[in-house]
């Protein structure tokens, strides 16, 4: 009910209140996605390799290159 009382103070008609309320709720829902601090590849829907795996592959490639030289 607090959200409703705040929205009633928005100037404009009901359409303006719905517009502002919708974008506030979308913003609150999107905040965890935008502000996440996880490393690349460590979330459920990531299409990237985890950063630890990439670093290990790079280290192994460097080691193989040193052995071949």
Secondary structure, 3 states (H helix, E strand, C coil): CHHHHHHHCCCCCHHHHHHHHHHHHHHHHHHHHHCCCCCCCCCCCCCCCCHHHHHHHHHHHHHHHHHHC
